[in-house]
Amino acid sequence: MATSWNKKERENKKRNERKKKDEKRQERKENSDKGKSLDDMMAYLDENGNLTSVPPGNVKRQEISLEDIQIGVPKKRELTAEELIHKGLITYFNDGKGFGFIEDSSNNQRVFVHQSSSNFPLREGLMVKFEIEKGPKGYTAVNVSKA
């Protein structure tokens, strides 16, 4: 009774672990990619830019001119005079301070307006034509005239 059951159990456990380790090593050897030919490892791109294992054939290629390629933001088109001029209604105007707001009739955007941007007195409820400029605190109406 030199060996206890704990010692035998540990030896059996170690033997089983070695056996599993040898089986995994053998499985890796069988499934390894070593020995594959270069053709088996090649990857190709098709006409749409997708990876494929099939080499491309003699496919008719589409010609693209350099002018058709747009990188980044498309070029900004010039606005016409009619697109620059907006129509709207003065919804609020403070006579004492000389400023107010115009509500654009096309997109309901509120735009700041100052008395100095007009050559006639402004008041609430007046329909006006104006141009929009980017000011230090947002958009402002300039060149205000009666509609």
BELLIN-V949319 format. One record per residue. RES is the residue in three letters. PSI is psi as a letter, one per 20 degrees, with the letter a starting at -180 (* if undefined). Layout:
RES,PSI
RES,PSI
//
This chain:
MET,l
ALA,h
THR,q
SER,r
TRP,h
ASN,h
LYS,g
LYS,g
GLU,g
ARG,g
GLU,g
ASN,h
LYS,g
LYS,g
ARG,g
ASN,h
GLU,g
ARG,h
LYS,g
LYS,g
LYS,g
ASP,h
GLU,g
LYS,g
ARG,g
GLN,g
GLU,g
ARG,h
LYS,g
GLU,h
ASN,j
SER,q
ASP,j
LYS,p
GLY,i
LYS,q
SER,r
LEU,h
ASP,h
ASP,h
MET,i
MET,q
ALA,q
TYR,r
LEU,p
ASP,a
GLU,i
ASN,j
GLY,j
ASN,q
LEU,q
THR,q
SER,i
VAL,p
PRO,q
PRO,q
GLY,a
ASN,n
VAL,p
LYS,p
ARG,q
GLN,p
GLU,p
ILE,p
SER,q
LEU,h
GLU,h
ASP,i
ILE,p
GLN,o
ILE,p
GLY,b
VAL,p
PRO,q
LYS,q
LYS,p
ARG,q
GLU,p
LEU,q
THR,r
ALA,h
GLU,h
GLU,h
LEU,h
ILE,p
HIS,q
LYS,q
GLY,r
LEU,p
ILE,o
THR,h
TYR,p
PHE,p
ASN,o
ASP,h
GLY,g
LYS,i
GLY,k
PHE,r
GLY,a
PHE,q
ILE,p
GLU,o
ASP,p
SER,h
SER,h
ASN,j
ASN,k
GLN,p
ARG,p
VAL,p
PHE,q
VAL,q
HIS,q
GLN,h
SER,i
SER,j
SER,q
ASN,j
PHE,q
PRO,p
LEU,q
ARG,r
GLU,q
GLY,j
LEU,p
MET,p
VAL,q
LYS,q
PHE,r
GLU,q
ILE,p
GLU,q
LYS,o
GLY,a
PRO,h
LYS,j
GLY,a
TYR,q
THR,q
ALA,p
VAL,r
ASN,l
VAL,p
SER,r
LYS,q
ALA,*
//
